[in-house]
Amino acid sequence: MPAAYTGSYARFTCPSKKNAAVLIGADCIVGDEVRFELRTEDGETTAWLMNRFDAVIGSLSKEDTHQLRIRQAEGRSIRILLGLIAYSETPEPGQYWGEVLIFSHTPASAEFVDPFIDRVATALRQGVRPAIDLSESDLAALEANPQQWITSGRVPLPQIKAGMAVLKSRQSLTDRLVEQARRGNKGCAVVGWGGLLIGMAGIAALLKFLGVF
């Protein structure tokens, strides 16, 4: 019988510079929930990731797509969180990519798994990367304390190599201000967009240093 819960980190790749502009912008924040859509072209199915505004930000590998199809066929609930945004010079001419956290669970376990996923999202925004591949004892502890328990294990950032830059690994002050502005705080809107321009200028300078443009 399939496990009641599965959780894993997965890498995705951004298909173009146009999509990358969305990925590194204010509409993609670490800890955000994203959705996936299965699309079949030339007989091959790919899981495409969309941000909360339904803009495409990347695609998963064949293996991760296959696993999503299996979990979906089993009738599981699937939730995905944005965990990391990065850029690498290789393969040429450079590639934007990132990581997502993929959770799946049976409907019966939603009562204690969904609050856990929400806490993981909060941790990601703070720059903490919790381990989410839970053991049976972890699941028992979670079920016993569904509103507070979170794993003590951590997943390290990918190894930084030459020509690679991690662009987002936590929620920045600018991100928080933009979020508050979206919720109707006009004062934060002015500050947030000003900070956003500064943040984007910093990212542009970093990418220029790496030779992206």
N, C-alpha and C positions, 0 to 999 in steps of 0.2 A: 504493500500500500504506500502511495506517495506520502512524503512528510507533510505535516499540516502547515509548515512554514518553510520558505527558503529565502535567503538574502545574499546578495553578492554585489561587488563592485564590477563595473564593466566599462571598457573604453569605447568611445564613439569618435567618428571623424566627421568634420564639417565639409560639405561638398563644394563650396565655392567661397570667394571673397565676399560676395553679396550676402550669403548666409552668415559668414563670419562677422559682418558688421552688426548683425542682430545678436550673435552669440556674445560678443565682447561689450555690447551696449547695456543700457539700463534695464532692458526687458528680460535679461537673463542674470539671475542672482543666485549664488551658491545657497543651497537649501530649498530653492524653488521646486515645486512639483511640476514635472513634465509628463506628457502623454506620448504614447507611441501609436503608430499606424502601420499596418502591414500592407506593403504594396508589391505586386508581382509584375515583373517586366522580363521578357525573353525567358520565361520559365523559372526565374529566380526570385524568391521572395526576400524582401529586405524590411527590417523594422526601422522606420524613420521616426526621429524624435522631434516633437514640437513643444515650444515653450507655452506658457499660459495664455499667450495671445495667438496661438495657432500658427506661429512662424516656424518653419523647418530650421533646426539647428544642427542636425547631424544624423548619421545612421550607425546602427550597431553591426557587429561582425556576423558572419553566417552562423557561427555557433551560438552566439547570444540570441540571434533571431530565432534559431531553431528551438532554443529553450523557452523563449517567450511563447512560441506557437504551441508547444506542449502544455505549458501552464494554462494558457488560454483555453485549450481543448479540454483540460481537466475541470474547467469551470471555476478556476481560482480568481480571486481578486488580485490585481497587479497594480502596484504603485511604484513610481520612479522619481527619484530626487536628483537634482543636479549637484554634483559633488566637486567639480574641478573644471577649469578652463585653461588651456595651454596652447602654446605654439611651438612648432619644431621646424627647423630649416630643411630637414630631410623627411620624406622624399621631396626632391625638387619639384616645383619651385617653392616649397614650403607648405606646411599643413597646420591648420587649426584643428584642435581636437580637445577632448575632455573626458571626464569620467561621470558616470551616473551610478546610483545605487538602486538596484532592482529588488523589490520585495514582492513575494507572492504568498498568499495564504488562503486557506479554505474559509468559506463563509462562517463556519462555526468558531473560528479563532479570531474573527475580526474584533471582538470586544476587547481583547487584550493586545493584539498586534497593532491595530491602527494607532492607539495612543503611543506605543513604542516608536512607530515610524515618525510621528509628530515630534517626539523628543529628539530623535536622530536629526531631523531637519533643523531643529533649534541648535543642536550641537554643531552641525555643519556651518551654520551661519557664524558661529563663534570660532571657527577654525579648528574644531575637533572632528576627527574622522573615526567614528566608532566602528568596531568590528560588528558585522551584521550576520555573519554565518554562525547562527546560534546552535549550540549543542542541546541535547535533550534536557540536561540539567538547567541550562539557561532558560529554555522555554518554560520549564516548571517554575523557575523563580519569577519569570515574567507573569505567568498566569496567576501566581500567588500575590503579586503586587503590581497589577497592570497600570496603575497611575503614576508609578515612580521609578520602577526598575529600569536600568539601562546598563548595557554591558560595559565592563571596565577595559576590555580589549580595544586596541587602537590599530588603525591601518595607516602606515606611513605614506607620505607623498611619494609619487614616482621619483626615481633617481634622476637628478638634474644632470643632463649631459650637455656637451658643447652644442651651441646653436639652439638650445631649448629654453623656453621661458614659461613659467607658471603665471598666467595673467590674473586669475581669480581663484582663491582657495578658501575664502571666507566672505562674509558680508561686510562691506566697507561702510564707513560713516556716510559716504555719499549714497550708497545703496539704501541705508536706513532712512535717510532724508527723503529720497525719492519715494520709498514705500509710504512714508507718512503723508507725502504730498498727494499720492494717489488716493489716500483715505480721506482727503478733504482739508488737510492743514495747509492753507495758502502760504503762510509764512515759511513753512518748510519747503514749499514748492520753489520759492525764489532762491533760497539757500541751496536746495537740492540740485536744481539745474545748474546753478553756478558751480557747485562742487563737481557735478557730472562733467562739465566742460573741462575743468582742471584735470579730473581723472582720465578722461579720454585723451587729453593732450599728453599726459604721462605715458599712457599705453602707446600712443603714436610714437613718442620719442623712443621708447624701448624697442618697438618693432623696427623703427628706422635704424637704430643702433645695430640690430641683428641683420640688417640688410634686406628686410621684407619689401621696402620701397625706398 
